[in-house]
């Protein structure tokens, strides 16, 4: 075994105590002589050896530490020195370190053996002392630590041998080289189509957003689209009233056949093109459509057999509209009574062949019936029919306008039944209150105050009442209805012989704040005394018809003030919000209404109310008054309203002022006779008229240039 000695990094001084020198584990170590300086070729070899075994090679990239592919071999990781050349270098990672560790561990080596080129680590012994190992010349090992590479061996075979025979060389290669990551190629999907990949349920949901007319157009794309567009899931409800003029009968028949089991709503209003298809397809269509709940053939040409097929095979019908069908008779009513027990809506208006006999069967067999419309049906004064309606007491809406046979006795039986018990003190029949919410007795001219008085105290839930053109009525019956119906919202009293007392009673009634629609047209006895209180009390009015009455400009001024108060009470919203029409006022042929009252409406419509907090932008009115008046004033009113609805309040105000100037000039021109003053007034009238036409856009049309006018001769 080679003898070794330890020398401190700093030499000991003569004053070093003996105790410190006794710490060496080899007291009889041979002193190491100073290596003489090398010159020439030997010094160059020593420098190359230091560079090849330097630890800084660990920081180099794998490109410098591995084969670069150019055909030349890199010897930076293999020592090319002979056994004798080891004495010139200081290799901390040589195999002699393993021998020292063997001495310190009773002769057994525990450290791995590495080649001379492998960078080593600093070795620490005896705690705080850093020592280096030197090999004496006389005790060198006989076996060399590294062997030079023969010149005949190629680098590729050498690299294969190093990688396959030694674990040490494999660790050295992993130490200097970086792992190479190979990316897997992404497989692209050929001919990808999102629409084809979607499930059928999602495609049906997308097509649900299209209109029926658009779905029919999409069916021409391909066979697959044709099958999708005529799938029954898309046609659970078919409402052909919006496009019945542009869809052929063949397409309607195809839709009804394909969507038969899914269809619940079928509206064929106005579909005359189906007249030739019913004889051949009605039975098949009715066999498929067995789940209908809504069925309407208003104005549709259909034969009687096809209609009976539909009524017989759809027992779940709740809404049936047969209005205007000339083929409907009492046999259809009998089929409805037998097969439609869940019926809630029935409309047989203007069906000339239906009378009270068919209606009695339908009413008795349909206990859930809530809406019955039978305009111009004969025999509505039949006691059996009226008693059935009274006993059932399920109707909420009854429309029997233009039934000329409906009289006071029929209305009394409908409200009180046959031979009711009358309270002696109040004179009111002791019967349960009726559930009626809407009653329409338009043009039932046989009704008088006697029959209409029975509505009082018997219809507490009434919302709408139409008694127009019942000329035999007056204040006695109307006033009682106002006092006992607190939920009234719609009142149509056209051509009723009322006075101002009825309107005063309406203003004091509990239903005053709920009234939204009031029609008192052709009530020639009504004037300002009755309608001014109504304009003040009825704050929820949306429609007021006053044509052919005695009202004056004062009523229009009060309406404008009421709308102004309504706007001030409303919460302030976005300053950019445009106003909307909140009340429609009809004042045709009112002799006492002049342009002054109309101007008051226009000026209030274009009024700025408030400004929003922290902003200089004006706040537009929430609601305005839509006015229909004398035909000579109506173009100006319509133009003014259009500007206000667009938010152009300044232009609307300018139009109103120019129109007022024109009206003043026209009045002045018509006052005097001939002379210089009359000519001056006529000239001012022409100037005002031209200015008004230019502002309104009458002379040259909207968006055109104004007519060029000369200022006249300066001398004249």
C-alpha positions as CSV (number, residue, x, y, z in Angstrom):
1,X,0.0,0.0,0.0
2,X,1.2,3.5,-0.8
3,X,2.1,5.6,2.0
4,X,0.5,9.0,2.3
5,X,0.9,12.0,4.4
6,X,-1.4,14.9,5.3
7,X,-0.2,18.5,5.1
8,X,-2.2,21.5,6.3
9,X,-3.2,24.3,4.0
10,X,-1.1,26.6,6.0
11,X,2.3,25.3,7.3
12,X,2.8,25.0,11.0
13,X,5.0,27.6,12.7
14,X,7.8,26.7,15.0
15,X,5.7,27.9,17.9
16,X,3.0,25.3,17.3
17,X,2.5,23.2,20.5
18,X,3.1,19.5,20.6
19,X,-0.5,18.8,21.5
20,X,-1.6,20.2,18.2
21,X,0.9,18.2,16.3
22,X,-0.1,15.0,18.0
23,X,-3.6,15.2,16.3
24,X,-2.3,13.8,13.1
25,X,-3.5,10.2,12.6
26,X,-0.1,9.1,11.1
27,X,2.6,10.3,13.4
28,X,5.3,8.6,11.5
29,X,4.4,10.0,8.1
30,X,7.1,10.6,5.5
31,X,7.6,14.3,4.8
32,X,6.6,15.5,1.4
33,X,9.2,17.2,-0.7
34,X,8.5,20.3,-2.8
35,X,7.8,19.4,-6.4
36,X,10.2,21.3,-8.7
37,X,8.9,23.7,-11.3
38,X,8.3,22.1,-14.8
39,X,9.4,23.7,-18.0
40,X,8.6,23.5,-21.6
41,X,6.6,20.5,-22.8
42,X,6.0,19.1,-19.4
43,X,4.5,22.3,-18.1
44,X,2.1,22.4,-21.1
45,X,1.0,18.9,-20.4
46,X,0.4,19.7,-16.8
47,X,-1.8,22.7,-17.8
48,X,-3.9,20.6,-20.1
49,X,-4.4,18.0,-17.4
50,X,-5.6,20.7,-15.0
51,X,-8.1,22.0,-17.6
52,X,-9.4,18.5,-18.4
53,X,-10.0,17.6,-14.8
54,X,-11.4,21.0,-13.7
55,X,-14.8,21.0,-11.8
56,X,-16.0,23.9,-14.0
57,X,-16.8,21.4,-16.7
58,X,-19.9,20.4,-14.8
59,X,-21.5,23.8,-15.6
60,X,-21.0,23.4,-19.4
61,X,-23.9,22.5,-21.6
62,X,-24.5,19.1,-23.0
63,X,-23.5,20.3,-26.4
64,X,-19.9,20.8,-25.3
65,X,-19.8,17.6,-23.2
66,X,-21.2,15.2,-25.7
67,X,-20.6,14.2,-29.2
68,X,-21.4,17.1,-31.5
69,X,-22.0,15.0,-34.6
70,X,-19.1,16.4,-36.7
71,X,-17.1,13.2,-36.6
72,X,-14.4,14.3,-34.2
73,X,-14.0,12.8,-30.7
74,X,-14.1,14.9,-27.5
75,X,-11.7,13.7,-24.9
76,X,-12.6,16.1,-22.1
77,X,-14.1,13.3,-19.9
78,X,-11.2,10.8,-20.3
79,X,-7.7,11.2,-19.0
80,X,-5.0,10.8,-21.7
81,X,-2.1,10.9,-19.3
82,X,0.2,8.1,-18.4
83,X,0.6,6.7,-14.9
84,X,3.7,8.9,-14.5
85,X,1.8,12.0,-15.3
86,X,-0.3,11.9,-12.2
87,X,2.4,13.4,-10.1
88,X,2.1,16.7,-11.9
89,X,-1.6,17.4,-11.2
90,X,-3.8,17.8,-8.2
91,X,-6.8,15.6,-8.9
92,X,-9.1,15.7,-6.0
93,X,-11.4,13.2,-7.5
94,X,-8.7,10.5,-8.3
95,X,-8.8,6.9,-7.2
96,X,-6.3,7.6,-4.4
97,X,-9.1,9.2,-2.3
98,X,-10.7,5.8,-2.2
99,X,-7.5,4.4,-0.8
100,X,-7.4,7.0,2.0
101,X,-11.0,6.3,2.9
102,X,-10.1,2.6,3.0
103,X,-7.4,3.4,5.5
104,X,-9.8,5.3,7.7
105,X,-12.4,2.5,7.6
106,X,-10.1,-0.4,8.6
107,X,-9.1,-1.3,5.1
108,X,-12.5,-1.4,3.3
109,X,-13.2,1.1,0.6
110,X,-16.7,2.7,0.7
111,X,-16.4,5.4,-1.9
112,X,-17.1,4.7,-5.6
113,X,-14.1,4.6,-8.0
114,X,-14.1,7.2,-10.7
115,X,-11.9,8.1,-13.6
116,X,-9.4,10.9,-13.3
117,X,-11.5,13.3,-15.4
118,X,-14.5,13.1,-13.1
119,X,-14.8,16.3,-11.0
120,X,-14.5,15.5,-7.3
121,X,-15.6,17.3,-4.2
122,X,-13.7,18.7,-1.3
123,X,-12.9,16.2,1.4
124,X,-13.1,17.1,5.0
125,X,-11.3,15.2,7.8
126,X,-10.9,15.9,11.5
127,X,-13.5,18.5,11.7
128,X,-12.1,22.0,11.0
129,X,-8.8,21.0,9.3
130,X,-8.6,21.1,5.5
131,X,-6.0,18.8,4.2
132,X,-4.7,17.7,0.8
133,X,-3.4,14.3,-0.3
134,X,-0.1,13.8,-1.9
135,X,1.5,10.6,-3.1
136,X,5.1,10.1,-2.4
137,X,7.3,9.1,-5.4
138,X,8.4,6.0,-3.7
139,X,5.1,4.7,-2.8
140,X,3.1,5.0,-6.0
141,X,0.7,2.2,-6.9
142,X,1.8,-0.3,-9.5
143,X,-1.6,-0.3,-11.2
144,X,-2.4,2.9,-13.1
145,X,-5.6,4.7,-12.3
146,X,-6.4,5.5,-15.9
147,X,-5.4,4.0,-19.2
148,X,-4.8,6.0,-22.4
149,X,-7.2,5.4,-25.3
150,X,-5.6,3.5,-28.2
151,X,-5.5,5.3,-31.4
152,X,-7.2,2.7,-33.4
153,X,-10.4,2.8,-31.4
154,X,-13.1,5.0,-32.9
155,X,-15.2,7.3,-30.8
156,X,-18.5,5.7,-31.6
157,X,-17.4,2.3,-30.4
158,X,-15.8,3.9,-27.3
159,X,-19.0,5.7,-26.4
160,X,-21.0,2.5,-26.8
161,X,-18.5,0.6,-24.6
162,X,-18.6,3.4,-21.9
163,X,-22.4,3.4,-21.9
164,X,-22.7,-0.3,-21.7
165,X,-19.9,-1.5,-19.4
166,X,-19.6,1.0,-16.6
167,X,-22.2,2.5,-14.3
168,X,-19.7,5.3,-13.5
169,X,-19.5,6.5,-17.1
170,X,-23.3,6.4,-17.3
171,X,-23.6,8.6,-14.3
172,X,-21.0,10.9,-15.7
173,X,-23.0,11.2,-19.0
174,X,-26.2,11.9,-17.1
175,X,-24.4,14.5,-15.0
176,X,-23.2,16.6,-18.0
177,X,-26.0,16.0,-20.5
178,X,-29.6,17.3,-20.4
179,X,-32.6,15.0,-21.1
180,X,-34.2,15.4,-24.4
181,X,-38.0,15.6,-24.5
182,X,-39.8,14.4,-27.6
183,X,-43.3,15.9,-28.3
184,X,-46.0,13.6,-29.6
185,X,-47.6,14.8,-32.9
186,X,-51.1,16.1,-32.5
187,X,-53.6,14.1,-34.4
188,X,-55.9,16.3,-36.4
189,X,-59.6,15.5,-36.9
190,X,-60.4,15.3,-40.5
191,X,-63.5,17.1,-41.8
192,X,-64.7,18.2,-38.4
193,X,-68.3,19.8,-38.4
194,X,-69.7,21.2,-35.2
195,X,-73.3,20.9,-36.4
196,X,-72.9,17.2,-37.2
197,X,-71.2,16.5,-33.8
198,X,-74.0,18.2,-31.8
199,X,-76.6,15.8,-30.2
200,X,-80.1,15.9,-31.7
201,X,-81.5,17.5,-28.6
202,X,-79.1,20.5,-28.9
203,X,-79.9,20.9,-32.6
204,X,-83.6,20.9,-31.9
205,X,-83.0,23.5,-29.2
206,X,-81.2,25.8,-31.7
207,X,-83.9,25.5,-34.3
208,X,-86.5,26.4,-31.6
209,X,-85.3,30.0,-31.8
210,X,-86.3,30.3,-35.4
211,X,-89.8,31.4,-36.6
212,X,-92.0,28.8,-38.3
213,X,-91.5,30.5,-41.7
214,X,-87.7,30.4,-41.3
215,X,-87.8,26.7,-40.3
216,X,-89.7,25.9,-43.5
217,X,-87.0,27.8,-45.5
218,X,-84.2,25.9,-43.8
219,X,-85.8,22.6,-44.9
220,X,-84.5,23.1,-48.4
221,X,-80.8,22.9,-47.4
222,X,-80.4,19.1,-47.6
223,X,-82.3,15.9,-46.9
224,X,-80.9,15.8,-43.3
225,X,-82.0,19.4,-42.7
226,X,-85.4,18.5,-44.2
227,X,-85.9,15.7,-41.7
228,X,-84.8,18.0,-38.8
229,X,-87.0,20.9,-39.8
230,X,-90.1,18.7,-40.0
231,X,-89.4,16.9,-36.8
232,X,-92.4,16.9,-34.5
233,X,-90.5,18.3,-31.6
234,X,-90.3,21.7,-33.3
235,X,-94.0,21.9,-33.9
236,X,-95.6,21.5,-30.5
237,X,-97.5,24.7,-31.4
238,X,-98.4,25.8,-34.9
239,X,-99.7,29.4,-35.2
240,X,-100.3,30.1,-38.9
241,X,-102.1,33.4,-38.4
242,X,-98.8,35.3,-38.8
243,X,-97.7,33.8,-42.2
244,X,-100.8,32.1,-43.5
245,X,-100.7,34.2,-46.7
246,X,-97.2,33.1,-47.7
247,X,-97.1,29.4,-46.9
248,X,-98.6,26.8,-49.3
249,X,-101.2,24.3,-48.2
250,X,-98.9,21.4,-48.9
251,X,-96.4,22.6,-46.3
252,X,-99.1,23.1,-43.7
253,X,-100.4,19.6,-44.3
254,X,-96.9,18.1,-44.1
255,X,-96.2,20.0,-40.8
256,X,-99.4,18.7,-39.3
257,X,-98.7,15.1,-40.3
258,X,-95.1,15.1,-39.1
259,X,-95.8,16.9,-35.8
260,X,-99.2,15.3,-35.0
261,X,-98.4,13.4,-31.8
262,X,-96.4,16.4,-30.4
263,X,-98.8,19.2,-31.4
264,X,-100.8,20.8,-28.6
265,X,-101.7,24.1,-30.3
266,X,-103.1,24.5,-33.8
267,X,-104.2,27.9,-35.0
268,X,-105.3,27.9,-38.7
269,X,-106.9,31.3,-38.6
270,X,-107.4,32.6,-42.2
271,X,-105.8,29.5,-43.9
272,X,-108.1,29.4,-47.0
273,X,-105.5,27.4,-49.0
274,X,-106.4,24.3,-47.0
275,X,-109.9,24.1,-48.5
276,X,-108.8,21.7,-51.2
277,X,-106.7,19.5,-48.9
278,X,-109.3,18.7,-46.2
279,X,-111.3,16.0,-48.1
280,X,-108.2,13.8,-48.7
281,X,-106.0,14.5,-45.6
282,X,-108.5,15.4,-42.8
283,X,-108.9,11.8,-41.5
284,X,-105.1,11.1,-41.5
285,X,-104.3,14.4,-39.8
286,X,-107.0,14.0,-37.2
287,X,-105.7,10.5,-36.5
288,X,-102.2,11.9,-35.8
289,X,-103.2,15.0,-33.9
290,X,-104.8,13.6,-30.8
291,X,-103.2,15.7,-28.1
292,X,-104.6,19.1,-29.0
293,X,-105.4,21.6,-26.3
294,X,-105.8,24.8,-28.4
295,X,-107.8,24.6,-31.6
296,X,-108.7,27.7,-33.7
297,X,-110.1,27.8,-37.2
298,X,-111.4,31.4,-37.2
299,X,-112.1,32.4,-40.8
300,X,-110.7,29.0,-42.1
301,X,-112.6,27.2,-44.9
302,X,-113.1,23.7,-43.6
303,X,-115.7,21.1,-44.3
304,X,-118.0,19.8,-41.6
305,X,-116.7,16.2,-41.6
306,X,-113.1,17.3,-41.0
307,X,-114.2,19.5,-38.2
308,X,-116.0,16.7,-36.5
309,X,-113.0,14.4,-36.8
310,X,-110.9,17.0,-34.9
311,X,-113.5,17.4,-32.2
312,X,-114.1,13.7,-31.7
313,X,-110.4,12.7,-31.4
314,X,-109.1,15.4,-29.1
315,X,-110.7,15.0,-25.7
316,X,-108.2,17.3,-24.0
317,X,-109.4,20.4,-25.8
318,X,-109.5,23.5,-23.5
319,X,-109.7,26.3,-26.1
320,X,-111.9,26.1,-29.1
321,X,-112.4,29.0,-31.5
322,X,-115.0,28.4,-34.3
323,X,-115.8,32.1,-34.9
324,X,-117.0,32.9,-38.4
325,X,-117.3,29.3,-39.7
326,X,-120.5,28.9,-41.6
327,X,-120.5,25.1,-41.4
328,X,-120.8,25.0,-37.7
329,X,-124.2,23.9,-36.4
330,X,-125.7,22.4,-33.3
331,X,-124.3,18.9,-34.1
332,X,-120.8,20.3,-33.5
333,X,-122.0,21.6,-30.1
334,X,-123.2,18.1,-29.4
335,X,-119.8,16.6,-30.2
336,X,-118.1,19.2,-27.9
337,X,-120.5,18.3,-25.1
338,X,-119.8,14.6,-25.5
339,X,-116.0,14.6,-26.0
340,X,-114.6,17.8,-24.4
341,X,-115.3,17.9,-20.7
342,X,-112.2,20.1,-19.9
343,X,-113.3,22.9,-22.2
344,X,-112.6,26.4,-20.8
345,X,-113.0,28.7,-23.8
346,X,-115.6,28.5,-26.5
347,X,-116.1,31.1,-29.3
348,X,-119.0,30.5,-31.7
349,X,-119.6,34.2,-32.6
350,X,-121.2,34.9,-36.0
351,X,-122.0,31.2,-36.5
352,X,-125.5,31.6,-38.0
353,X,-126.5,27.9,-37.7
354,X,-125.8,27.7,-33.9
355,X,-128.6,28.7,-31.5
356,X,-129.6,28.2,-27.9
357,X,-130.2,24.5,-28.2
358,X,-126.5,23.7,-29.0
359,X,-125.3,26.2,-26.4
360,X,-127.4,24.5,-23.7
361,X,-125.7,21.1,-24.4
362,X,-122.2,22.6,-24.3
363,X,-122.8,24.6,-21.1
364,X,-124.3,21.6,-19.2
365,X,-121.5,19.3,-20.2
366,X,-118.6,21.6,-19.6
367,X,-118.5,22.6,-15.9
368,X,-115.1,24.3,-16.3
369,X,-116.3,26.7,-19.0
370,X,-115.0,30.3,-18.1
371,X,-115.2,32.2,-21.3
372,X,-118.2,32.1,-23.7
373,X,-118.4,34.3,-26.8
374,X,-121.6,34.1,-28.7
375,X,-122.0,37.4,-30.7
376,X,-125.1,37.5,-32.9
377,X,-126.4,34.2,-31.7
378,X,-130.1,33.8,-31.8
379,X,-132.2,32.6,-28.9
380,X,-130.1,34.0,-26.1
381,X,-133.3,34.8,-24.2
382,X,-134.1,31.2,-23.7
383,X,-134.9,30.4,-20.0
384,X,-133.2,27.0,-20.1
385,X,-129.9,28.4,-21.3
386,X,-130.0,31.3,-18.8
387,X,-130.9,29.1,-15.9
388,X,-128.0,26.7,-16.8
389,X,-125.5,29.6,-16.8
390,X,-126.9,30.8,-13.5
391,X,-126.7,27.5,-11.8
392,X,-123.2,26.7,-13.1
393,X,-121.8,30.1,-12.1
394,X,-118.4,29.4,-13.6
395,X,-118.3,32.0,-16.4
396,X,-115.9,34.9,-16.0
397,X,-116.3,36.5,-19.4
398,X,-119.5,36.7,-21.4
399,X,-119.6,38.4,-24.8
400,X,-123.1,38.5,-26.4
401,X,-122.9,41.8,-28.3
402,X,-125.5,42.4,-31.0
403,X,-127.9,39.8,-29.6
404,X,-131.0,41.7,-30.3
405,X,-133.2,39.2,-28.4
406,X,-131.4,39.8,-25.1
407,X,-133.7,41.9,-22.9
408,X,-134.3,42.9,-19.3
409,X,-135.9,39.6,-18.3
410,X,-132.9,37.7,-19.7
411,X,-130.4,39.8,-17.9
412,X,-132.4,39.5,-14.6
413,X,-132.5,35.7,-14.9
414,X,-128.8,35.6,-15.7
415,X,-128.0,37.6,-12.5
416,X,-130.6,36.4,-10.1
417,X,-132.0,33.2,-11.5
418,X,-135.6,32.2,-11.7
419,X,-138.0,33.3,-8.8
420,X,-135.2,34.5,-6.4
421,X,-135.8,35.5,-2.8
422,X,-135.8,39.3,-2.5
423,X,-134.7,41.1,0.7
424,X,-137.5,43.4,1.9
425,X,-135.3,46.1,3.3
426,X,-132.7,46.5,0.5
427,X,-134.7,45.0,-2.4
428,X,-131.7,42.9,-3.4
429,X,-132.0,39.2,-4.3
430,X,-130.5,36.7,-1.9
431,X,-128.3,34.9,-4.4
432,X,-124.6,34.1,-4.4
433,X,-122.5,36.8,-6.2
434,X,-121.7,36.1,-9.8
435,X,-118.1,35.5,-10.9
436,X,-118.3,37.7,-14.0
437,X,-115.3,39.9,-14.7
438,X,-116.1,41.1,-18.2
439,X,-119.6,41.7,-19.7
440,X,-120.2,42.9,-23.2
441,X,-123.8,43.9,-24.1
442,X,-122.9,46.1,-27.0
443,X,-125.9,47.0,-29.2
444,X,-128.4,45.0,-27.0
445,X,-130.9,47.7,-27.6
446,X,-133.7,46.1,-25.6
447,X,-131.9,46.6,-22.3
448,X,-133.2,49.4,-20.1
449,X,-132.5,50.7,-16.6
450,X,-134.7,47.9,-15.1
451,X,-132.4,45.1,-16.3
452,X,-129.1,46.9,-15.9
453,X,-129.9,47.7,-12.2
454,X,-129.6,44.0,-11.5
455,X,-125.8,44.3,-12.1
456,X,-125.5,46.3,-8.9
457,X,-124.6,44.2,-5.8
458,X,-124.3,41.0,-7.9
459,X,-121.0,41.4,-9.8
460,X,-118.5,42.6,-7.2
461,X,-115.5,41.3,-9.2
462,X,-116.5,43.1,-12.5
463,X,-113.5,44.7,-14.3
464,X,-114.9,45.5,-17.7
465,X,-118.4,46.6,-18.7
466,X,-119.5,47.5,-22.2
467,X,-122.9,49.1,-22.6
468,X,-122.3,51.1,-25.8
469,X,-125.2,52.0,-28.1
470,X,-127.7,51.0,-25.5
471,X,-129.6,54.2,-25.9
472,X,-132.4,53.4,-23.4
473,X,-130.0,53.7,-20.4
474,X,-129.6,56.8,-18.3
475,X,-128.1,58.0,-15.0
476,X,-130.3,55.9,-12.7
477,X,-128.8,52.5,-13.6
478,X,-125.2,53.7,-14.3
479,X,-124.7,55.4,-11.0
480,X,-125.6,52.3,-9.0
481,X,-123.0,50.2,-10.9
482,X,-120.2,52.8,-10.2
483,X,-121.0,52.6,-6.4
484,X,-121.1,48.7,-6.2
485,X,-118.2,47.7,-8.5
486,X,-114.9,48.7,-6.9
487,X,-112.7,46.9,-9.4
488,X,-113.9,48.5,-12.7
489,X,-111.1,49.3,-15.1
490,X,-112.8,49.5,-18.5
491,X,-116.0,51.4,-19.2
492,X,-117.6,51.8,-22.6
493,X,-120.7,54.0,-22.4
494,X,-120.9,55.3,-25.9
495,X,-124.2,56.8,-26.9
496,X,-125.6,56.3,-23.4
497,X,-128.0,59.2,-22.4
498,X,-125.9,60.3,-19.4
499,X,-125.4,63.7,-17.8
500,X,-122.6,65.3,-15.7
501,X,-124.0,63.8,-12.5
502,X,-123.0,60.3,-13.6
503,X,-119.4,61.5,-14.2
504,X,-119.3,63.2,-10.8
505,X,-120.5,59.9,-9.2
506,X,-117.7,58.1,-11.1
507,X,-115.1,60.6,-9.7
508,X,-116.4,59.8,-6.2
509,X,-116.7,56.1,-6.6
510,X,-114.2,53.6,-5.1
511,X,-113.2,52.5,-8.6
512,X,-112.0,56.0,-9.7
513,X,-108.3,55.3,-9.3
514,X,-108.6,52.0,-11.1
515,X,-110.3,53.2,-14.2
516,X,-108.0,52.9,-17.3
517,X,-110.3,53.1,-20.2
518,X,-113.3,55.4,-20.5
519,X,-115.4,55.9,-23.6
520,X,-118.2,58.6,-23.4
521,X,-118.3,59.5,-27.1
522,X,-121.6,60.8,-28.4
523,X,-122.8,61.5,-24.9
524,X,-124.0,64.9,-26.0
525,X,-125.1,66.0,-22.5
526,X,-121.6,65.7,-21.0
527,X,-119.5,68.8,-20.5
528,X,-116.7,70.4,-18.4
529,X,-118.7,70.1,-15.2
530,X,-118.6,66.3,-15.3
531,X,-115.3,65.5,-17.0
532,X,-113.0,67.9,-15.1
533,X,-113.6,65.9,-11.9
534,X,-113.0,62.7,-13.8
535,X,-109.7,64.0,-15.1
536,X,-108.6,65.0,-11.6
537,X,-109.8,61.8,-9.8
538,X,-109.0,59.1,-12.4
539,X,-105.2,59.2,-12.1
540,X,-104.7,55.9,-13.9
541,X,-106.5,56.8,-17.1
542,X,-104.8,55.4,-20.3
543,X,-107.5,56.1,-22.8
544,X,-110.2,58.7,-22.9
545,X,-112.6,59.2,-25.8
546,X,-114.5,62.5,-25.8
547,X,-115.6,62.9,-29.4
548,X,-118.9,64.6,-30.0
549,X,-119.3,65.9,-26.5
550,X,-119.6,69.5,-25.1
551,X,-116.1,69.6,-23.5
552,X,-113.9,72.6,-23.9
553,X,-110.3,73.6,-23.6
554,X,-110.6,73.4,-19.8
555,X,-110.8,69.6,-19.9
556,X,-107.6,69.5,-22.0
557,X,-105.8,71.8,-19.6
558,X,-106.8,69.6,-16.7
559,X,-105.6,66.5,-18.6
560,X,-102.3,68.2,-19.2
561,X,-102.0,69.1,-15.5
562,X,-102.8,65.6,-14.5
563,X,-100.2,64.1,-16.7
564,X,-97.7,66.6,-15.4
565,X,-98.4,65.6,-11.8
566,X,-98.1,62.0,-12.8
567,X,-94.6,62.6,-14.3
568,X,-93.5,64.5,-11.2
569,X,-94.6,61.7,-9.0
570,X,-92.7,59.2,-11.0
571,X,-89.2,58.2,-10.0
572,X,-86.4,59.8,-12.0
573,X,-84.7,57.3,-14.3
574,X,-82.0,57.5,-16.9
575,X,-81.8,60.9,-18.5
576,X,-81.4,59.2,-21.9
577,X,-84.8,57.4,-21.6
578,X,-87.3,58.5,-24.2
579,X,-90.8,59.3,-23.2
580,X,-93.8,57.2,-24.2
581,X,-97.5,57.8,-24.7
582,X,-99.2,57.4,-21.3
583,X,-102.7,58.5,-22.3
584,X,-104.6,58.5,-25.5
585,X,-107.2,61.3,-25.8
586,X,-109.7,61.4,-28.6
587,X,-111.4,64.7,-29.1
588,X,-112.9,64.7,-32.6
589,X,-115.8,67.0,-33.5
590,X,-115.8,68.8,-30.2
591,X,-117.0,72.3,-31.1
592,X,-115.7,74.0,-27.9
593,X,-112.1,72.8,-28.3
594,X,-109.8,75.3,-29.9
595,X,-106.2,75.5,-30.8
596,X,-105.5,77.0,-27.4
597,X,-106.3,73.8,-25.5
598,X,-104.4,71.8,-28.0
599,X,-101.3,74.0,-27.6
600,X,-101.5,73.4,-23.8
601,X,-101.2,69.7,-24.4
602,X,-98.3,70.2,-26.8
603,X,-96.4,72.5,-24.4
604,X,-96.7,70.1,-21.5
605,X,-95.5,67.2,-23.6
606,X,-92.3,69.0,-24.4
607,X,-91.6,70.2,-20.9
608,X,-88.3,69.5,-19.1
609,X,-89.0,68.3,-15.6
610,X,-85.8,67.7,-13.6
611,X,-82.1,67.2,-14.0
612,X,-80.4,64.2,-12.6
613,X,-78.0,64.6,-9.7
614,X,-74.5,65.5,-10.7
615,X,-75.4,65.8,-14.4
616,X,-76.4,68.7,-16.6
617,X,-78.4,66.5,-19.0
618,X,-82.2,67.1,-18.9
619,X,-84.6,64.5,-17.8
620,X,-87.3,63.7,-20.3
621,X,-91.0,63.3,-19.3
622,X,-91.9,59.7,-18.5
623,X,-95.3,59.9,-20.2
624,X,-97.0,62.2,-22.6
625,X,-100.5,62.7,-23.9
626,X,-101.3,61.3,-27.4
627,X,-104.0,63.6,-28.9
628,X,-106.4,63.0,-31.8
629,X,-108.3,66.2,-32.6
630,X,-109.6,68.2,-35.5
631,X,-108.3,67.1,-38.9
632,X,-106.8,70.6,-39.6
633,X,-104.7,70.5,-36.5
634,X,-103.8,66.8,-36.5
635,X,-100.7,67.0,-38.9
636,X,-99.0,69.5,-36.5
637,X,-100.0,67.4,-33.5
638,X,-98.5,64.2,-35.0
639,X,-95.3,65.9,-36.0
640,X,-94.9,67.4,-32.5
641,X,-95.5,64.1,-30.9
642,X,-93.0,62.4,-33.1
643,X,-90.3,64.8,-32.1
644,X,-91.1,64.4,-28.4
645,X,-90.9,60.6,-28.7
646,X,-87.5,61.0,-30.3
647,X,-86.2,63.2,-27.5
648,X,-86.1,66.3,-29.6
649,X,-87.8,68.6,-27.1
650,X,-86.2,71.8,-28.4
651,X,-87.4,71.2,-31.9
652,X,-90.8,70.3,-30.7
653,X,-91.0,73.5,-28.7
654,X,-90.0,75.5,-31.7
655,X,-92.7,73.9,-33.8
656,X,-95.3,74.6,-31.2
657,X,-94.3,78.3,-31.0
658,X,-94.3,78.8,-34.8
659,X,-97.7,77.0,-35.0
660,X,-99.1,79.4,-32.3
661,X,-97.8,82.4,-34.3
662,X,-99.5,81.1,-37.4
663,X,-102.8,80.6,-35.5
664,X,-102.6,84.1,-34.0
665,X,-101.9,85.6,-37.4
666,X,-104.7,83.7,-39.0
667,X,-107.2,84.9,-36.4
668,X,-106.1,88.5,-36.8
669,X,-106.4,88.3,-40.6
670,X,-110.0,87.2,-40.2
671,X,-111.1,89.9,-37.8
672,X,-111.0,93.2,-39.8
673,X,-112.3,94.1,-43.2
674,X,-110.5,95.9,-46.0
675,X,-107.9,98.8,-45.7
676,X,-104.3,99.0,-44.8
677,X,-104.6,97.1,-41.5
678,X,-106.2,94.1,-43.1
679,X,-103.5,93.9,-45.8
680,X,-100.9,94.1,-43.0
681,X,-102.6,91.3,-41.1
682,X,-102.9,89.1,-44.2
683,X,-99.2,89.7,-44.9
684,X,-98.3,88.6,-41.4
685,X,-100.5,85.6,-41.8
686,X,-98.6,84.6,-45.0
687,X,-95.3,85.0,-43.3
688,X,-96.4,82.9,-40.3
689,X,-97.8,80.3,-42.6
690,X,-94.6,80.0,-44.6
691,X,-92.5,79.8,-41.4
692,X,-94.8,77.1,-40.0
693,X,-94.6,75.1,-43.3
694,X,-90.8,75.3,-43.3
695,X,-90.6,74.1,-39.7
696,X,-93.2,71.4,-40.1
697,X,-91.7,70.2,-43.4
698,X,-95.0,70.7,-45.4
699,X,-93.8,72.9,-48.2
700,X,-90.8,71.0,-49.6
701,X,-91.2,67.7,-47.7
702,X,-89.1,66.4,-44.9
703,X,-85.4,66.6,-45.4
704,X,-85.6,68.9,-48.5
705,X,-84.2,72.4,-48.9
706,X,-86.4,75.3,-48.1
707,X,-87.8,77.4,-51.0
708,X,-85.8,80.4,-51.8
709,X,-87.7,83.6,-51.2
710,X,-86.7,87.2,-51.8
711,X,-87.0,89.8,-49.2
712,X,-89.1,92.1,-51.5
713,X,-88.3,95.5,-52.8
714,X,-86.6,97.7,-50.2
715,X,-88.3,100.8,-51.6
716,X,-91.8,99.4,-51.3
